[in-house]
Amino acid sequence: MGCLSPRDAPAVTALLMLLLLSPSPSASGKVTVSVYYEALCPFCANFIVYHLVKLFENGLISAVNLRMIPWGNAWIQPDGAFSCQHGPDECMLNAIEACTISIYPDTEKHFRFIHCVEGFTVQNRHNEWTKCFDIAQLSAIPIDCYRNGHGKLLEKSYAYETTQLNPPHRFVPWVIVNDKPLQEDYQNFMAYVCKAYNGSPAPDACRSIMLDDRHYLQSDNVGSQVCYVTPPRNATS
């Protein structure tokens, strides 16, 4: 086998990052749930803190490949700077959460941190986010990731993935179960997970959910609250 030259390294790194970030069917038959969100959207925070967390509380996470994509309605300016819907703090927290996902790929670990940060967002206390490393029992290495610029690279990858969505996302939280965008019905994501799961036996959590399957999958959830995409100013993507 030939050796890679130094000039091959950037291409290999880019390929590996794309493979790691791109959704793919799980060999174990798990259902992929992809959550496109932004750190300071109050409706994203509410969904993560009070709804998405139920995957861990009822054990349904055993049937789910959960992917968190913290970019949302942000955009990239011509000079390469990021602009976020809720200001610079959101850009920073998006990158911090991206770094945490990268450094702690175990879903339960990085979700503990994200859940904590979004909990502070719900309480209008997002400036206290550094407490979440202790609360989630993780080291603060993601801060170094953010400061050394790696967080920006991760965010660019998430930005690209978000812009490639088909159909395009219209708001956040934008939740996709396997290849199905749930759109306004995102709060009923667990019913879609149970419907998509083809393993045996079905997770215990699905027994009660499937009893009300008709209500979930045929409801017009007009009451869902979201942060809509706003037209970017002087953006490149």
Secondary structure as GFF3:
##gff-version 3
##sequence-region A 1 237
A	DSSP	three_ten_helix	6	8	.	.	.	ID=ss1
A	DSSP	alpha_helix	9	21	.	.	.	ID=ss2
A	DSSP	beta_strand	31	37	.	.	.	ID=ss3
A	DSSP	alpha_helix	42	47	.	.	.	ID=ss4
A	DSSP	pi_helix	48	52	.	.	.	ID=ss5
A	DSSP	alpha_helix	54	57	.	.	.	ID=ss6
A	DSSP	three_ten_helix	60	63	.	.	.	ID=ss7
A	DSSP	beta_strand	64	70	.	.	.	ID=ss8
A	DSSP	beta_strand	75	76	.	.	.	ID=ss9
A	DSSP	beta_strand	82	83	.	.	.	ID=ss10
A	DSSP	alpha_helix	88	103	.	.	.	ID=ss11
A	DSSP	alpha_helix	107	122	.	.	.	ID=ss12
A	DSSP	three_ten_helix	126	128	.	.	.	ID=ss13
A	DSSP	alpha_helix	131	135	.	.	.	ID=ss14
A	DSSP	alpha_helix	141	147	.	.	.	ID=ss15
A	DSSP	alpha_helix	150	163	.	.	.	ID=ss16
A	DSSP	beta_strand	171	172	.	.	.	ID=ss17
A	DSSP	beta_strand	174	177	.	.	.	ID=ss18
A	DSSP	beta_strand	180	181	.	.	.	ID=ss19
A	DSSP	three_ten_helix	183	188	.	.	.	ID=ss20
A	DSSP	alpha_helix	189	196	.	.	.	ID=ss21
A	DSSP	alpha_helix	204	211	.	.	.	ID=ss22
A	DSSP	alpha_helix	213	217	.	.	.	ID=ss23
A	DSSP	beta_strand	227	228	.	.	.	ID=ss24
###
